[in-house]
Amino acid sequence: MSPVPQKIVSLDRHRAPESTKAARFRAMLAAPQLDFIMEAHNGLSAKIVEETGFKGIWASGLSLATAMGVRDRNEASWTQVIEVLEFMSDVTTVPILLDGDTGYGDFNNFRRLVKKLCQRDVAAVCIEDKVFPKTNSFVDGDQALADIDEFCGKIKAGKDSQNDENFSVIARVEALIAGWGMDEALRRAEAYHAAGADGILIHSKRSSPDEILAFAKEWANRAPLVIVPTTYYATPTERFREADVSLIIWANHNLRAALSAMRETSRRIFEEENLAGVEGKVAGLKDVFGIAGNTEMAEAERKYLGTQRQETKGIVLAASRGSALEALTKDKPKCMLDLRGEPLLRRLVQSFNNAGVRDISVVCGYKHAAVDLPNIRKTVNEAYATTGEAASLACALDDVQGPALIAYGDILFRDYILDLLFDAPGDIVLAVDAKWRENHPDGRKAAPDLVVCSQPYREDLFLDDTAVELEPVDGPIDPAQAHGEWTGLARVTAEGLEAIRREIAAMAEDGALPNAGLPNLFNRLAHRGVRAKIVYITGHWLDVNDAFDLAWARNVL
């Protein structure tokens, strides 16, 4: 008994006719009504064609070559064309018909081309019956036609090579271009149709449509007819409908429009040495980012990068003089003191930038004109001499919405500390130095910002899932009971910032704001049940309060 034949199931994604671009192009070609496709020559122009509403794209050989800066004479290799097509196909959902010139060689080159087009979800290819390398139909020169049998063999090879049954090969008849007459055009069209061409493109360079319409009448709709009315553009489209034309290609106008616009824009900028004359006449950057797909990328980041940092603003509190530095701060606040060639504040801002925080508000006060760094937004606390850090923070809140990174303006730290703050959960997170006593062995710093936490630091604390929180206190903290020193660094979410905003308003109402520091603010919040989360560190930071600190900072750097 002979074995029972097994059904072979293809796993090729191109084999689902109802889902492929090739199937949609085939349906458009076979439909009883006239349809239109528009030229594109790269991913951007292809997106614009689809955005406009066209059901298909003509990947013009002239436009592709010109966009690469070469002649339409097969100077761009077929692999270079394929590379551009891949971008065009990837960013669009409508079918693409490639202007494949003469097929880039003999039947073997063409069948390889067809396989590559199917792999890239390109719906169809049009090849013309001229010799390789081709000469553009509208350029004076040799318009020698290919042998009919050789061209028919090329069509058959292409059809045999496609792995999407709906992929289409359109045969472009150049007999009228070459001056061989109507009979030769019809003879070639019939031979190409018999060889398996899915449609016939009849081409003409006359300004009148007469020979195109005459061909259409003689052809009598034996197969879908495609035309390119570049030279007979004034002809009413209704005449082509009456002639049973299936598809019209608007062949090169996006490239020509871009050429005119780029020349005019470049000329004007060159002559005026200024952008004011063209701004408003060109697409805005928002439009550029939109068509490039930035919105989709943002959504994808939210979906796939669950730990991706939200856009975070920076707030630096740098209003104080630093009177302990005496003459060094006579003409500038301590945040602008030089540390090996750069102001302290610049180094702080760079640390923020390294963490992805670019939008930074600096609250100035003493000698605020001396704070002249680029890429920061300055806010002035006019009452800096009689108020504390909480009042300075209040000055910045009108300019800052959403997540924020808050820092004193006189601190330096290793960048990894910001990473710890960003990675820790919580609406308010404080960086606390558990080894604070080692930073102050001589007790020189009279009033460090000490904190009491729900758990003391230990080496294996990171293995404990229980979050460490700030404990509320009712008075000054005994150093012997302290679990660490707040470094002056905090990260807050949008919700955390709103809680801070409400508490500052309450402090302003009850009179506590002018003299309050940020530890007072966080302590009040803790009493209300809004307890900051703690990230313990063990050194790797310092603050600059006096000349000893300044020298230490310079040595560390």
C-alpha positions in Angstrom: 0.0 0.0 0.0 1.3 3.4 -0.9 1.7 5.8 1.9 -1.0 8.3 2.5 0.1 11.7 1.2 0.5 14.3 4.0 -0.7 17.8 3.8 2.1 20.3 3.7 1.5 23.4 5.7 3.5 26.5 4.8 4.8 28.6 7.7 5.8 31.4 5.4 4.3 34.6 6.7 3.9 35.8 3.1 1.4 33.0 2.3 -1.6 34.5 4.0 -3.3 36.3 1.0 -5.8 38.2 3.0 -3.0 39.9 5.1 -0.3 40.8 2.6 0.4 44.0 0.9 0.7 42.1 -2.4 -2.9 40.8 -2.0 -4.1 44.4 -1.5 -2.2 45.6 -4.5 -3.6 42.8 -6.6 -7.1 43.7 -5.5 -6.5 47.3 -6.4 -5.1 46.4 -9.8 -8.1 44.1 -10.6 -10.8 46.4 -9.3 -13.3 47.9 -11.8 -12.7 51.4 -10.7 -9.6 53.6 -11.4 -7.1 53.8 -8.6 -4.0 56.0 -8.0 -0.6 55.5 -6.4 1.9 58.2 -5.5 5.7 58.4 -5.8 8.0 58.1 -2.8 11.7 57.7 -2.6 12.5 57.1 1.1 10.9 56.3 4.4 9.8 59.8 5.1 8.1 60.4 1.7 6.5 57.0 1.9 5.0 57.9 5.3 3.6 61.1 3.8 2.1 59.3 0.9 0.2 56.9 3.2 -0.7 59.7 5.6 -2.2 61.6 2.7 -4.6 58.7 2.0 -3.1 57.0 -1.1 -3.7 53.2 -1.2 -0.3 52.5 -2.7 3.2 53.8 -3.3 5.3 54.0 -6.5 8.9 53.6 -5.6 10.2 55.6 -8.6 13.6 54.6 -10.0 14.2 58.2 -11.1 13.4 59.5 -7.6 15.3 56.8 -5.8 18.4 57.4 -7.9 18.1 61.2 -7.7 17.7 61.1 -3.9 21.0 59.2 -3.8 22.6 61.9 -6.0 23.1 59.7 -9.1 21.6 59.4 -12.5 18.6 57.3 -13.4 20.8 54.9 -15.4 21.3 52.0 -13.1 24.1 53.9 -11.3 22.5 52.9 -8.0 22.9 49.2 -7.5 19.9 46.9 -6.9 21.1 46.2 -3.4 21.2 49.9 -2.6 17.6 50.3 -3.9 16.5 47.3 -1.8 18.0 48.9 1.3 15.9 52.1 0.8 12.8 49.9 0.0 13.2 48.1 3.2 12.9 51.3 5.2 9.9 52.3 3.1 8.1 49.0 3.6 8.9 48.9 7.3 7.2 52.3 8.1 4.1 51.9 5.9 1.1 49.6 5.7 0.1 50.3 2.1 1.5 48.2 -0.9 4.6 49.4 -2.7 5.1 49.0 -6.5 8.8 49.2 -7.3 10.1 50.8 -10.5 12.5 48.0 -11.2 14.0 49.5 -14.4 15.0 46.5 -16.6 15.2 44.1 -13.7 18.9 44.9 -13.0 20.2 42.4 -15.5 19.1 39.2 -17.1 16.5 36.7 -15.9 18.7 35.4 -13.1 19.2 38.9 -11.7 15.4 39.5 -11.9 14.4 36.3 -10.2 16.7 37.1 -7.3 15.3 40.6 -7.1 11.8 39.2 -6.9 12.7 36.9 -4.0 14.3 39.9 -2.1 11.2 42.0 -2.7 8.9 39.3 -1.3 11.1 39.0 1.7 10.6 42.7 2.4 6.9 42.7 1.9 7.1 44.8 -1.3 3.9 44.1 -3.3 4.9 44.4 -6.9 7.6 45.3 -9.4 7.4 47.0 -12.8 10.1 46.2 -15.3 10.6 47.9 -18.7 11.5 46.2 -22.0 14.8 48.1 -22.7 18.4 46.9 -22.6 20.5 47.2 -19.5 21.7 49.8 -18.4 18.5 51.7 -19.1 18.2 55.3 -20.2 15.4 57.3 -18.6 12.4 57.5 -21.0 12.4 61.3 -21.0 16.1 61.8 -21.7 17.5 62.0 -25.2 19.7 59.0 -25.9 19.6 55.4 -26.8 16.2 53.9 -26.1 17.0 50.5 -27.4 14.4 47.9 -26.7 15.0 44.4 -25.4 14.4 41.3 -27.5 10.7 40.2 -26.9 11.6 36.5 -26.2 14.3 37.5 -23.8 12.0 39.9 -21.9 9.2 37.3 -21.8 11.7 34.8 -20.3 12.5 37.4 -17.6 8.8 37.8 -16.8 8.5 34.0 -16.5 11.5 33.8 -14.2 10.2 36.5 -11.9 6.8 34.8 -11.6 8.3 31.4 -10.9 10.5 33.0 -8.2 7.9 34.8 -6.1 7.0 33.2 -2.8 3.8 35.3 -2.3 1.2 34.1 -4.8 -0.2 37.6 -5.0 3.1 39.3 -5.8 2.6 41.2 -9.1 4.9 41.7 -12.1 3.9 44.7 -14.3 5.5 44.8 -17.8 6.2 48.3 -19.0 6.1 48.7 -22.8 8.5 51.3 -24.2 7.7 50.9 -27.9 6.0 54.3 -28.1 8.9 56.0 -26.3 11.4 54.4 -28.7 9.3 55.4 -31.7 8.5 51.9 -32.8 4.7 52.6 -33.2 1.4 51.3 -32.0 1.5 47.9 -33.6 4.8 47.0 -32.0 3.5 48.3 -28.6 0.4 46.0 -28.9 2.5 43.1 -30.1 4.8 43.4 -27.1 2.0 43.9 -24.6 0.3 40.7 -25.8 3.5 38.7 -25.6 4.2 40.0 -22.1 0.6 39.2 -20.9 1.0 35.7 -22.3 4.3 35.3 -20.5 2.5 35.9 -17.1 2.6 39.7 -16.6 -0.1 40.8 -14.1 -0.5 44.1 -15.8 0.7 46.3 -18.7 2.2 49.8 -18.2 2.0 51.7 -21.5 4.4 54.7 -21.5 4.5 57.8 -23.6 6.4 61.1 -23.6 4.0 63.1 -25.7 2.1 66.1 -24.1 -1.1 64.7 -25.6 -2.8 61.5 -24.3 -3.8 60.5 -27.8 -1.5 57.5 -28.3 -2.2 56.3 -24.7 -5.9 56.4 -25.3 -5.5 54.7 -28.7 -3.6 51.9 -27.1 -6.2 51.5 -24.4 -8.9 51.2 -27.0 -7.0 48.5 -28.9 -6.0 46.8 -25.8 -9.6 46.4 -24.8 -8.9 45.7 -21.1 -7.3 42.3 -21.8 -5.3 42.8 -18.6 -5.0 45.7 -16.1 -3.6 48.8 -17.8 -1.3 51.2 -15.9 -0.3 54.7 -17.1 2.1 57.5 -16.0 0.7 60.8 -17.2 3.8 62.9 -16.4 3.9 64.7 -19.7 0.2 64.7 -20.6 -0.7 65.9 -17.1 -3.4 68.4 -18.3 -5.7 65.6 -19.4 -8.8 65.3 -17.3 -8.7 62.1 -15.3 -12.2 61.2 -16.4 -10.9 60.4 -19.9 -8.7 57.7 -18.4 -11.7 56.3 -16.5 -13.6 56.1 -19.7 -10.7 54.3 -21.3 -10.8 51.5 -18.6 -7.3 52.4 -17.2 -6.9 50.5 -14.0 -4.1 52.4 -12.2 -2.5 55.9 -12.6 1.0 56.5 -11.2 1.8 60.0 -10.1 5.5 59.3 -10.8 7.9 61.9 -9.4 6.2 64.9 -7.9 7.2 64.4 -4.3 10.9 64.4 -5.3 10.4 67.5 -7.5 8.5 69.3 -4.8 11.2 68.5 -2.3 13.9 69.8 -4.7 12.1 73.1 -5.2 11.5 73.6 -1.4 15.0 72.7 -0.4 16.6 75.0 -3.0 14.4 77.9 -1.9 15.0 77.4 1.8 18.8 77.0 1.4 19.0 80.1 -0.8 17.1 82.2 1.6 19.1 81.1 4.7 22.3 81.6 2.7 21.4 85.1 1.6 19.8 86.3 4.8 22.3 84.6 7.2 19.3 84.1 9.5 16.5 81.7 10.1 13.7 84.2 10.7 12.7 84.3 7.1 12.0 80.6 6.7 10.7 79.7 10.2 7.0 79.3 9.8 7.3 78.3 6.2 8.9 74.9 6.9 7.6 72.0 9.0 8.0 72.4 12.7 10.2 70.1 14.8 7.1 68.8 16.5 5.9 67.6 13.0 9.3 66.1 12.3 9.2 64.2 15.6 5.6 63.1 15.0 6.1 61.6 11.6 9.3 59.9 12.8 7.3 58.1 15.4 8.5 59.6 18.7 5.1 59.2 20.3 5.1 55.4 19.6 8.6 55.2 21.1 7.5 56.9 24.3 4.6 54.5 24.6 7.0 51.5 23.9 9.4 52.8 26.6 6.5 52.9 29.1 5.5 49.4 28.1 8.8 47.6 27.9 11.1 49.7 30.2 9.1 49.4 33.4 12.0 50.9 35.4 12.6 53.7 33.0 13.0 57.0 34.7 10.3 59.5 34.3 11.3 63.0 33.1 12.6 64.5 36.3 13.2 68.2 37.1 16.0 69.4 39.3 15.8 71.9 42.2 19.1 73.2 43.7 18.9 75.3 46.8 21.8 77.7 46.6 20.7 81.0 48.3 23.1 81.2 51.2 26.4 83.1 51.2 28.5 80.6 53.2 29.7 83.2 55.8 32.1 80.7 57.4 34.1 81.0 54.1 34.6 84.7 54.9 36.5 86.6 52.2 36.1 83.8 49.7 32.4 84.6 49.4 32.6 88.4 49.5 31.7 88.7 45.8 30.0 85.4 45.1 27.9 82.7 46.9 29.7 79.6 48.0 28.0 77.5 45.2 30.2 79.5 42.7 33.5 78.8 44.5 36.2 77.4 42.3 36.9 73.7 42.6 39.8 72.8 40.4 38.7 75.1 37.5 35.0 74.8 37.8 32.4 76.3 40.1 31.0 73.9 42.7 27.5 74.4 41.2 28.7 73.4 37.8 29.9 70.1 39.1 26.6 69.6 40.9 24.6 70.4 37.7 26.8 67.9 35.8 26.0 65.2 38.2 22.3 65.9 37.7 22.8 65.9 33.9 24.6 62.5 34.1 21.5 61.1 35.8 19.3 62.4 32.9 18.1 65.5 34.8 18.3 68.4 32.4 15.7 70.9 33.5 17.2 72.5 36.6 15.9 75.3 38.8 18.5 77.0 41.0 17.2 79.1 43.9 19.7 81.9 44.4 19.9 84.6 46.9 23.2 86.2 48.0 25.0 87.8 45.0 22.6 86.0 42.7 24.0 87.8 39.6 27.2 85.9 40.0 25.3 82.6 39.3 25.8 82.7 35.6 25.9 79.1 34.4 24.2 78.2 31.2 21.3 75.8 30.9 19.8 76.5 34.4 16.7 78.4 35.4 17.3 80.9 38.2 14.8 81.8 40.9 15.7 84.4 43.5 14.8 84.1 47.2 14.9 87.8 48.1 14.6 87.0 51.8 17.5 84.6 51.7 19.2 86.3 54.7 16.3 85.7 57.1 14.9 82.4 55.8 16.0 78.8 55.6 16.0 76.1 53.0 12.2 75.4 53.2 11.5 79.0 52.2 14.0 78.7 49.3 12.3 75.5 48.1 8.9 77.3 48.2 10.3 79.8 45.7 11.0 77.0 43.2 7.7 75.2 43.4 5.8 77.4 41.0 8.3 76.4 38.2 8.4 72.7 38.9 5.7 70.1 38.3 6.0 66.3 38.5 9.0 64.3 39.7 12.0 66.2 41.0 15.5 65.8 42.4 16.2 68.2 45.2 19.7 69.1 46.4 21.6 71.6 48.5 23.8 73.8 46.4 27.0 73.2 48.4 27.3 69.4 48.1 29.4 67.0 46.0 28.7 63.3 45.6 29.4 60.2 43.6 27.0 59.8 40.7 25.9 56.3 41.8 24.0 57.9 44.8 21.5 59.4 42.4 21.0 56.0 40.8 20.2 54.6 44.3 17.7 57.4 44.8 16.0 56.8 41.4 15.9 53.0 42.0 14.3 53.2 45.4 10.5 53.0 45.7 8.7 55.8 47.5 7.2 59.3 46.9 9.9 60.9 49.0 13.3 59.3 49.2 16.2 60.7 51.2 19.9 59.7 50.9 21.2 59.2 54.4 24.9 58.6 55.3 25.0 55.8 57.9 28.8 56.5 58.5 28.2 60.1 59.3 30.5 60.0 62.4 33.4 59.1 60.2 32.8 62.4 58.2 33.0 64.4 61.4 35.6 62.7 63.6 36.5 66.0 65.4 32.9 67.1 65.9 33.8 70.1 63.8 30.4 70.3 62.1 28.2 71.6 64.9 24.7 70.8 63.5 24.6 68.0 60.9 21.1 67.2 59.6 20.7 64.0 61.7 17.8 61.6 61.2 16.2 58.7 63.1 15.1 55.9 60.9 12.8 52.8 61.3 15.8 50.5 61.0 19.5 51.2 61.6 22.0 50.5 58.8 23.5 47.1 58.5 25.5 45.4 55.8 22.8 43.0 54.8 20.0 45.5 54.9 19.4 45.3 51.2 18.3 41.7 51.7 15.4 42.8 53.8 12.2 43.6 51.9 11.0 46.0 54.7 11.5 49.6 53.6 13.4 51.9 55.9 11.5 55.1 56.7 12.1 58.4 58.4 10.9 58.4 62.0 9.1 61.5 63.2 10.8 63.2 66.2 9.6 65.8 68.7 12.7 67.8 69.2 16.5 68.0 68.6 18.1 64.6 67.9 20.6 63.2 70.3 23.6 62.2 68.1 23.9 59.0 70.1 20.4 58.1 68.9 20.8 59.2 65.3 20.9 56.6 62.5 22.6 58.9 60.0 23.0 62.3 58.4 20.8 63.5 55.6 23.1 64.4 52.7 21.0 67.1 51.3 19.8 64.9 48.4 16.1 63.9 48.0 14.0 62.5 45.1 10.3 63.1 45.0 7.5 61.8 42.7 4.8 64.1 41.5 2.7 62.9 44.5 5.6 63.5 46.8 6.1 67.0 45.5 2.4 67.8 46.0 2.6 66.6 49.6 5.6 69.0 50.1 3.7 71.8 48.4 0.7 71.3 50.8 3.0 71.2 53.9 4.8 74.3 52.9 1.5 76.1 52.5 0.6 74.9 56.0 4.0 76.1 57.3 3.4 79.5 55.7 0.0 79.6 57.4 1.2 78.8 60.9 4.3 80.9 60.7 6.9 78.1 60.7 8.2 78.5 57.2 10.7 81.4 57.5 13.0 79.6 59.9 12.5 76.0 58.8 15.1 73.8 57.2 14.2 70.8 55.0 14.7 68.4 57.9 11.9 70.3 59.6 9.7 70.0 56.5 10.3 66.2 56.3 9.7 65.8 60.0 6.3 67.5 59.8 5.4 65.3 56.9 6.4 62.2 58.9 4.1 63.4 61.7 1.3 63.5 59.2 2.0 60.0 58.1 3.9 60.9 54.9 7.1 59.3 55.9 10.1 59.6 53.6 11.8 56.4 52.5 15.5 56.1 53.3 18.4 55.0 51.1 21.5 54.4 53.2 24.9 55.3 51.8 28.3 55.0 53.5 30.3 58.1 52.6 31.2 59.2 49.0 29.8 62.7 49.5 30.7 66.0 51.2 29.3 69.4 51.8 31.3 72.7 51.7 30.7 74.9 54.8 34.1 76.4 55.5 37.7 76.6 54.2 38.6 73.2 55.6 35.7 71.6 53.6 36.8 73.5 50.5 40.3 72.3 50.7 39.1 68.7 51.3 36.8 69.0 48.3 39.7 70.1 46.1 41.8 67.3 47.3 39.1 64.7 46.7 38.6 66.0 43.1 
